């Protein structure tokens, strides 16, 4: 079931319970163009702005730290028989080469409307997109996830996990499963939210509270997960694009420890909000409030159980193969020289492929067991259908790739970063205060500019250099971005699944509207944002690594 079919066939949501402020937000938000068009406007804007700033001679002078290519010099020395030794020309004595050299350079804004700028835009358009790593990462990751989702495995896992949860832990289980569901784009919204309402009703609790709990897990805690997801890959690649040649690239696990801790802590917070705030406000449920549409999709329990059993066998097979390629001494996925598994190793570099492979194998095995995918042609069709739904995303990536390349060419990110960082250094504001300010700004912007990837494509080239100059590692800035992006997802009228969620709510309360959902979700946004900021600040102060080989500071 796709999001399009879900929202097109359902009746239009009623308008009710919205304040004047929310009406204004909806009017403004509806005027925001699609992300691809938005980035086209941004490209046009930076073209004009670069020409204006270049005409005024805007430039900055900054110290540049350049790594000394010691490894390349060692290779050259070995190739020539060890005859190259660095000497001090004054003392004629051998010297030890430094790791870095520091030089002072001036960076001026370069106009994209100059002869060189126009030449760059035309000649780099294809290479910009070809070198944009997010595209390949997305296509590889979504191939495996698409097979699992099309086979029905994602929906089956969600139903199974909710069904086995104790009655007292239903809210926490639904929220945590919602967090996990971000591995697959549609499953959480289209399966878990209706299931949350039914699960709450089955244990005598208000179904709208079940909808709210599921929505909070799926959307308000969207940017973190216990698992490594395609979103991690996209954000990681965009961060590395912003880092450029100015530092070491991040691995996909750069925020993994923080993501796992955030997933559990925020699920607990959301469960408390559900029990202490949402359910008391709703009161006892009266079935007379229900609408006429209470149909529930029939599920073949035997086929689903068989499919999950086959998927378990498939997962075991993948684990055995990866273990054989990783655990023995000298295994192919170990680092060749040190034998390490964690860090800059073949295993870590292969995680995206391994995750995609696991989902593909498990999805195919589930399909065989449940009889939803029976041949290799069915698998190819599932991947093709998944890719067909990525057309809008790929167009957006095309625009983002050009925006980042053109923006970096102008030197405006460096100029802005140097000026802002120098001002902040003079103000002596602690870095953690600036990170919290960034989180709050992003939380507000997210209401009118939702979408975890498009926002980071805009802000990464600006925030990463600024905080790098203040000694804050890029992975810390990325973690702060995750905090700011999530909690207000449930308040934006631009949420594409909002009409569907309203329709589900109307099954249990005939007069439910967008205002009903917004009112339900405001307590989650406030509580989750505050709790997440506190967690982030404590993490920062304690200096806990955000992931393997990912310290807080540079």
C-alpha positions in Angstrom: 0.0 0.0 0.0 1.5 3.3 -1.0 1.1 6.7 0.6 -0.6 8.0 -2.6 -3.3 5.4 -2.6 -3.9 5.8 1.1 -4.5 9.6 0.9 -6.2 9.7 -2.5 -9.1 7.3 -1.7 -9.8 8.5 1.8 -12.2 11.3 2.5 -10.9 14.8 3.1 -10.2 15.5 6.7 -12.5 17.9 8.5 -11.3 21.2 9.9 -11.7 21.5 13.5 -10.0 22.7 16.7 -7.2 24.7 15.0 -6.1 28.0 16.4 -5.5 31.1 14.4 -1.7 30.4 14.6 -2.1 26.9 13.2 -4.3 28.3 10.4 -1.5 30.8 9.6 1.1 28.0 9.6 -1.0 25.9 7.2 -1.5 28.9 4.8 2.2 29.7 4.8 3.2 26.1 4.6 1.0 25.4 1.6 2.8 28.0 -0.3 6.2 26.4 0.1 7.1 24.7 -3.2 8.2 21.1 -3.7 11.8 20.5 -2.5 13.2 20.2 -6.0 11.7 23.6 -7.0 12.9 25.1 -3.7 16.5 24.1 -4.4 16.2 25.5 -7.9 15.2 28.9 -6.3 18.1 28.6 -3.9 20.5 27.9 -6.8 19.2 31.1 -8.5 19.5 33.0 -5.3 23.2 32.0 -4.7 24.1 32.8 -8.3 22.8 36.4 -7.9 24.2 36.7 -4.4 27.6 35.5 -5.4 27.7 38.1 -8.2 26.7 40.9 -5.7 29.2 39.9 -3.0 32.0 39.5 -5.5 31.3 42.9 -7.0 31.7 44.4 -3.5 35.0 42.5 -3.0 33.9 40.5 0.0 36.7 38.3 1.4 38.2 36.9 4.5 41.7 36.0 5.7 42.1 32.8 7.6 44.6 30.3 8.8 44.6 27.0 6.8 45.9 23.8 8.3 47.2 21.4 5.6 48.2 17.8 6.4 51.8 16.9 5.4 51.7 13.9 3.0 54.1 11.9 5.1 52.7 8.5 3.9 53.1 9.4 0.3 56.7 10.5 1.0 57.4 7.2 2.8 56.1 5.3 -0.2 58.4 7.4 -2.5 61.4 6.8 -0.2 60.8 3.1 -0.2 60.4 3.0 -4.0 63.7 4.8 -4.4 65.5 2.5 -1.9 65.3 4.7 1.1 67.4 7.5 -0.3 65.1 10.4 0.6 65.7 12.0 4.1 64.3 15.4 5.1 67.0 17.9 6.1 67.1 21.3 7.6 68.9 23.4 5.0 70.4 25.6 7.7 71.8 23.0 10.0 72.1 20.2 7.4 70.7 17.8 10.0 67.9 15.3 9.5 64.5 16.6 10.8 61.2 15.1 11.6 58.4 16.3 9.4 55.4 17.8 11.1 51.9 16.3 10.8 50.5 19.7 9.6 51.6 23.0 8.2 49.7 26.2 9.0 49.5 29.0 6.4 47.5 32.2 6.1 45.3 32.5 3.0 42.7 35.0 1.7 39.4 33.7 0.4 37.3 36.0 -1.8 33.7 35.3 -2.9 33.7 34.0 -6.5 30.9 35.1 -8.8 28.9 32.4 -10.6 28.1 35.0 -13.2 31.7 35.6 -14.2 33.2 33.8 -17.2 34.9 31.2 -14.9 31.7 30.8 -12.9 29.5 30.2 -15.9 32.1 27.8 -17.3 32.0 25.9 -14.0 28.3 25.6 -13.8 28.0 24.2 -17.3 31.0 21.9 -17.2 30.4 20.5 -13.7 26.6 19.8 -13.9 27.0 16.1 -14.8 30.0 15.5 -12.6 28.3 17.1 -9.6 25.5 14.6 -9.8 27.7 11.7 -10.7 29.9 12.3 -7.6 27.0 12.9 -5.3 27.3 9.8 -3.0 23.8 10.0 -1.5 22.3 8.7 -4.8 24.2 5.5 -4.9 23.7 4.9 -1.1 20.0 5.5 -1.4 19.5 3.1 -4.4 21.5 0.3 -2.8 19.8 0.6 0.6 16.3 0.9 -0.8 16.8 -2.2 -3.0 16.9 -4.4 0.1 14.4 -2.5 2.1 12.0 -2.4 -0.9 12.0 -6.1 -1.3 11.3 -6.6 2.5 8.5 -4.0 2.4 6.8 -5.2 -0.8 6.9 -8.8 0.5 5.0 -7.7 3.5 7.7 -8.5 6.0 7.9 -5.0 7.5 4.1 -5.0 8.3 4.3 -8.5 9.7 7.2 -7.6 12.0 5.3 -4.6 13.3 2.1 -6.6 14.0 4.1 -9.4 15.7 6.1 -7.0 17.9 3.0 -5.2 19.1 1.1 -8.4 19.7 3.6 -9.9 22.0 4.0 -6.8 24.2 2.5 -7.0 27.7 -0.6 -4.9 28.2 1.1 -2.4 30.5 3.9 -1.9 28.0 1.7 -1.5 24.9 2.4 2.3 24.6 6.1 1.9 25.0 6.2 -1.1 22.5 4.2 0.8 19.9 6.4 3.9 20.2 9.6 1.9 20.0 8.4 -0.1 17.0 7.5 3.2 15.5 11.1 4.3 15.9 12.3 1.1 14.4 9.9 1.5 11.4 11.9 4.4 10.0 13.9 1.7 8.3 11.1 1.5 5.8 9.4 4.7 4.7 5.7 3.8 4.5 5.3 0.9 6.9 5.2 2.9 10.1 2.6 5.4 9.0 0.4 3.1 7.0 0.5 0.0 9.3 1.5 1.0 12.8 -0.8 4.0 13.3 -4.0 2.1 12.5 -2.6 -0.8 14.5 -1.9 1.5 17.5 -5.5 2.6 17.6 -6.7 -1.1 17.4 -4.2 -2.2 20.1 -5.2 0.4 22.6 -8.9 -0.3 22.0 -8.3 -4.0 22.5 -7.0 -3.4 26.0 -9.7 -0.8 27.0 -7.7 2.3 26.3 -8.6 5.3 24.1 -7.8 4.5 20.4 -6.8 8.2 19.7 -4.1 7.8 22.4 -2.9 4.8 20.4 -2.8 6.9 17.2 -0.9 9.6 19.0 1.6 7.2 20.5 2.3 5.5 17.2 2.6 8.9 15.4 5.0 10.1 18.0 7.2 7.0 17.6 7.1 7.0 13.8 7.6 10.7 13.2 8.7 12.7 16.3 11.6 10.4 16.9 12.3 9.9 13.2 16.0 10.8 12.8 17.3 8.1 15.2 17.0 4.3 15.4 18.5 1.3 17.1 19.2 0.0 13.6 21.3 1.7 10.9 18.9 3.0 8.3 19.0 4.6 4.8 18.5 8.0 6.5 21.8 7.6 8.3 23.5 7.0 5.0 22.0 10.1 3.4 22.8 12.3 6.3 26.3 10.9 6.6 27.0 11.5 2.9 25.6 15.1 3.1 27.9 15.7 6.1 30.9 14.4 4.2 30.0 16.7 1.3 30.1 19.6 3.7 33.4 18.5 5.3 34.9 18.2 1.8 38.7 18.0 2.0 38.8 19.9 5.3 38.7 16.8 7.5 38.3 13.1 7.7 35.0 11.8 6.4 32.4 10.3 8.8 31.5 6.7 8.9 27.8 5.6 8.9 28.1 4.7 12.6 29.3 8.2 13.6 26.1 8.8 15.7 25.2 5.2 16.4 25.6 5.3 20.3 23.7 8.5 20.5 20.9 7.2 18.2 20.5 4.0 20.3 20.3 5.9 23.6 18.0 8.5 22.1 15.6 5.9 20.7 15.1 4.2 24.1 15.0 7.3 26.2 12.6 9.2 24.0 10.4 6.1 23.6 10.1 6.1 27.5 9.4 9.8 27.6 6.7 9.5 24.9 5.1 6.5 26.8 5.0 8.7 29.9 3.4 11.5 28.0 0.8 9.1 26.6 -0.1 7.7 30.0 0.1 10.9 32.1 -1.1 13.6 29.7 -2.8 12.3 26.6 -5.1 9.6 28.1 -6.3 11.7 31.1 -7.1 14.5 28.6 -9.1 12.2 26.4 -10.9 10.4 29.2 -12.8 7.1 28.8 -13.6 6.1 25.3 -17.2 6.1 24.2 -17.8 3.8 21.1 -20.7 6.1 20.1 -18.1 8.6 18.9 -16.9 6.1 16.2 -17.5 6.7 12.5 -18.9 4.0 10.2 -15.6 2.8 8.8 -14.1 0.3 11.2 -12.9 -2.3 8.7 -9.6 -4.0 9.5 -7.4 -5.6 6.8 -7.6 -9.4 7.0 -4.2 -11.1 7.6 -3.5 -14.7 6.8 -1.9 -15.7 10.2 -0.5 -19.0 9.0 1.2 -17.5 5.9 2.6 -14.6 8.0 4.1 -17.0 10.6 5.6 -19.2 7.9 7.0 -16.1 6.2 8.6 -14.8 9.4 10.1 -18.2 10.1 11.7 -18.3 6.7 12.9 -14.7 7.2 14.6 -15.8 10.4 16.4 -18.6 8.5 17.5 -16.0 5.9 18.8 -13.7 8.6 20.7 -16.5 10.2 22.3 -17.3 6.9 23.4 -13.7 6.4 24.8 -13.5 9.9 26.8 -16.8 9.4 28.2 -15.6 6.1 29.2 -12.1 7.4 30.6 -13.7 10.5 32.8 -16.1 8.4 34.0 -13.1 6.4 34.8 -11.0 9.5 35.7 -13.0 12.6 38.6 -15.3 11.7 42.1 -13.8 11.7 42.9 -12.5 8.3 39.3 -12.4 7.2 38.5 -10.3 4.2 36.4 -7.7 6.1 39.1 -7.1 8.7 41.6 -4.2 8.4 44.5 -5.7 6.5 47.3 -4.4 8.6 45.9 -4.2 12.2 43.2 -6.9 11.9 40.6 -4.4 13.5 36.9 -4.8 12.9 35.8 -1.3 14.1 36.9 2.0 12.7 38.1 2.6 9.2 37.8 -1.1 8.2 36.3 -3.0 5.3 33.5 -4.2 7.6 32.5 -0.7 8.4 32.8 0.4 4.8 30.5 -2.5 3.8 27.7 -1.8 6.3 25.3 -0.3 3.7 25.7 -3.3 1.4 25.5 -5.7 4.3 22.2 -4.1 5.6 20.8 -4.0 2.1 21.7 -7.6 1.5 20.2 -8.7 4.9 16.9 -7.0 4.0 16.9 -8.4 0.5 17.5 -12.0 1.7 15.1 -11.8 4.6 12.4 -10.1 2.4 12.8 -12.8 -0.3 12.7 -15.6 2.3 9.6 -14.1 3.9 8.0 -13.8 0.4 8.7 -17.4 -0.3 7.2 -18.5 3.0 4.1 -16.2 2.8 3.7 -16.8 -0.9 4.0 -13.0 -1.6 7.2 -13.3 -3.6 7.8 -16.7 -5.3 10.3 -16.1 -8.1 13.4 -14.0 -8.9 11.2 -12.0 -11.3 9.0 -11.0 -8.3 12.1 -9.7 -6.5 13.1 -7.7 -9.5 9.6 -6.3 -9.8 9.6 -5.3 -6.1 12.9 -3.5 -6.5 11.7 -1.8 -9.7 8.5 -0.7 -8.0 10.5 0.7 -5.2 12.8 2.6 -7.6 9.8 3.9 -9.5 8.7 5.6 -6.3 12.0 7.3 -5.9 11.7 9.6 -9.0 10.9 12.7 -6.9 13.7 12.0 -4.5 16.2 11.6 -7.3 15.2 14.8 -8.9 15.6 16.5 -5.5 19.1 14.9 -5.2 20.0 16.3 -8.7 19.1 19.8 -7.4 20.8 19.3 -4.1 24.0 18.2 -5.8 24.1 21.3 -7.9 23.3 23.6 -5.0 26.1 22.2 -2.8 28.7 22.3 -5.7 27.8 25.8 -6.7 27.6 27.1 -3.2 31.0 25.7 -2.4 32.5 27.2 -5.6 31.5 30.7 -4.5 33.5 30.4 -1.3 30.4 31.9 0.5 30.3 29.0 3.0 33.9 29.6 4.0 33.5 33.3 4.2 30.3 33.0 6.3 31.9 30.4 8.5 35.0 32.4 9.2 33.1 35.6 9.9 30.6 33.9 12.1 33.2 31.8 14.0 35.4 34.8 14.6 32.3 36.7 16.0 31.4 33.8 18.2 35.0 33.4 19.4 35.1 37.1 20.3 31.8 36.6 22.2 33.2 33.6 24.1 29.9 31.8 23.9 30.2 28.1 24.9 29.8 25.8 22.0 27.1 23.8 23.7 25.0 26.9 24.0 25.3 27.5 20.3 24.4 23.9 19.5 21.3 24.2 21.6 20.4 27.5 19.8 20.9 25.7 16.5 18.5 22.9 17.7 15.8 25.3 18.6 16.1 27.2 15.3 15.9 24.0 13.4 12.8 22.8 15.4 11.0 26.0 14.3 12.1 25.8 10.7 11.0 22.2 10.5 7.4 23.3 10.8 7.5 25.0 7.4 10.4 23.1 5.9 10.0 19.4 6.8 12.2 16.7 5.4 15.3 15.5 7.1 17.5 15.4 4.0 16.6 18.7 2.2 17.1 20.8 5.4 20.5 19.2 6.1 21.6 19.8 2.5 21.0 23.5 3.1 22.4 23.9 6.6 25.3 21.4 6.6 27.6 23.5 4.4 27.0 26.4 6.8 27.0 24.8 10.3 29.7 22.2 9.8 32.5 24.8 9.1 31.4 27.2 11.8 31.5 24.5 14.6 34.6 22.9 13.2 36.4 26.2 13.8 35.1 26.1 17.4 36.6 22.6 17.9 33.2 20.8 17.6 33.4 17.6 15.5 31.1 17.2 12.5 29.4 14.2 14.1 28.4 16.3 17.0 26.8 18.9 14.7 25.0 16.1 12.9 23.7 14.7 16.3 22.4 18.2 17.2 20.6 18.3 13.8 18.8 15.1 14.5 17.6 16.6 17.8 16.2 19.7 16.1 14.7 17.9 13.1 12.4 15.3 14.9 10.0 16.5 17.5 8.1 19.1 15.4 7.5 16.6 12.5 4.1 15.8 14.1 3.0 19.5 14.1 3.7 20.6 10.5 0.6 20.8 8.2 3.0 19.7 5.4 3.3 16.2 6.8 2.2 14.1 3.7 0.6 11.4 5.9 -1.5 13.9 7.9 -4.7 13.4 5.9 -4.4 9.6 6.3 -3.9 10.0 10.0 -6.9 12.2 10.3 -9.0 9.6 8.4 -7.9 6.9 10.8 -8.8 9.1 13.8 -12.3 9.7 12.2 -13.0 5.9 12.5 -13.1 6.4 16.3 -14.2 10.0 16.5 -16.4 11.2 13.8 -15.6 14.9 14.2 -11.8 14.5 14.4 -9.8 16.9 12.2 -6.3 18.2 11.7 -6.8 20.3 14.9 -7.5 17.1 16.8 -4.2 15.6 15.7 -2.2 18.8 16.4 -3.7 19.1 19.8 -2.8 15.5 20.6 0.8 15.9 19.4 1.8 19.2 21.0 2.6 17.6 24.4 4.8 15.1 22.7 6.7 17.8 20.8 7.4 19.8 24.0 8.3 16.9 26.1 10.5 15.2 23.5 12.3 18.3 22.5 13.1 19.2 26.1 14.2 15.7 27.0 16.3 15.3 23.9 18.1 18.6 24.5 18.9 17.6 28.1 20.2 14.2 26.8 22.3 15.9 24.2 23.8 18.5 26.6 24.6 15.8 29.2 26.2 13.7 26.4 28.3 16.7 25.3 29.4 17.6 28.9 30.3 14.1 29.7 32.3 13.7 26.5 30.8 10.4 25.6 31.7 9.3 22.0 28.7 9.6 19.7 29.7 6.4 17.9 32.7 4.1 17.2 35.8 6.4 16.8 33.5 9.5 16.9 34.4 11.8 19.8 32.4 14.9 20.7 35.2 17.3 19.9 37.9 17.4 17.2 
